[in-house]
Amino acid sequence: MSVSLPQVVNKTKWRLIPFMLMLYILAFLDRSNIGFAKETYQVDIGLSNEAYALGAGLFFVVYAFLGAPANLCLRKFGAKRWIGCTTLVWGALSVAMGYADSEAKFLAVRVLLGIAEAGFFPGMIYLTSQWFPQSNRASVMGLFYMGAPLAMAFGSPLSGALLELHGMLGHPGWYWMFVIEGTLAVAAGAWTFYYLDDVPEKARFLNANERQILIQQLSNEESQKSASSIMEAIKNPRIWHLALIYGTIQCGVYGLIFFLPTQVASIMGSSVNFMTSVVTAIPWICALAGTFFIPRYSDKTQERRKVAAATLLVGGVAIMASSIAGPYGAIIALCLCATAFFACQPVFWAIPTSMLSGSALAVSIGFINMFGAFFSFAAPIIRVRAETMFASPAAGLVAIGSVACIGAIAIMALSAKNSAKPLLQQ
């Protein structure tokens, strides 16, 4: 019985994407759950606002610098061992947060958590390039990217429920949140060693004929890319261009994430409570739909540049519009904003993965991700500084939206011809 490439790709999706999605949800929860316990945690261990902000920022600093070397380790040691060990370690460190009962311990664990998680996200992007043909990559990464809005939409109730365990066995609620969510990651890391295959040549879930079809397609695509060294890739201005674009996208993402609950509460004229948390989930549910349909459209048309630019532009305009619209209009604008910022990312990643291969691809993904982490760190600073400078909450939204719009222009500045061909064939 003959098997087609789409059938093999679909089978590979069902094997890998749910697993990758689960890991991403756990990673997002373990890096952000400190925000849910902020108030009680700070009081219980005597942590100042400055130390809390420093710990939150240090995570992104070490995370940024280690993405590229971590991807080289993934390439050297294999996905199963590297991702399995990475997940085990970050899960154990998340558990350790339950025992971080002083400022020094808090800072140390946050730094170590940033080191442990540094290899995960760029590793997942690299993994998609090793398992999926270029024509399917945007929709595949769109499914993977659904992990972030899923974590935001459903992670809040989970973390909130765990915080309600306050006093059980003499421990505060934040202790149980860190320990239980970290333990889930440890279990997922252990499962990785059994479940994940390093490369298509070792795929146990495909038969010999299916493996050959997938390997041949990926090999044909690789042969069309120019060989390039690590240094040639990093020195190339197009990689810097892509890195700066990704930074503007992440500025929009984290300029929204860090402030959405308080912005929704302000729109509703209330404090942050259960009702505002329910309304806050609406933009993330919309983002789920966007990250499913928009990358699929990009794959169907094989148009990356225009789709990514238009989507990011919508996000930038929408977040600015949320500052002047009425209550219902503001919520609609925030839904458009969340949808656009998250749906743009998988379409964007289809561009660099079409240009490079091998070690150069692994390092370039980490390099581009590094800029994203720096802009993630800068996003709340940009928003707050703008609000302070102009004495208006709307100024922060306009600042974040403007950065996103600049990113859309930068995407269009990538010529259609050059953004679709191998890196060194210029």
CORFEN-V114975 format. One line per field, one symbol per residue. psi: psi as a letter, one per 40 degrees, with the letter a starting at -180 (. if undefined). A space follows every 10 residues. Layout:
psi->???
//
This chain:
psi->hihidddddd dddddddddd dddddddddd deedddeddd ddddefhidd dddddddddd dddddedddd ddddddeidd dddddddddd dddddddeeg fidddddddd ddddddedec ddddddddde ehideedddd ddddeedddd dddedddddd dddeehehfe iidddddddd dddddddddd dddddhidid dehdeiiddd dddddddddd ddeeiihiid ddddehdddd dddddddddd dddddddeed dddddddefi ihaddddddd dddddddddd eddddddddd efhddddddd dddddddddd deeeiidddd dddddddddd ddddddddee ddeediiadd dddddddddd dddddddddd ddddddddde fhdddddddd dddddddddd ddehidddee iideg.
//
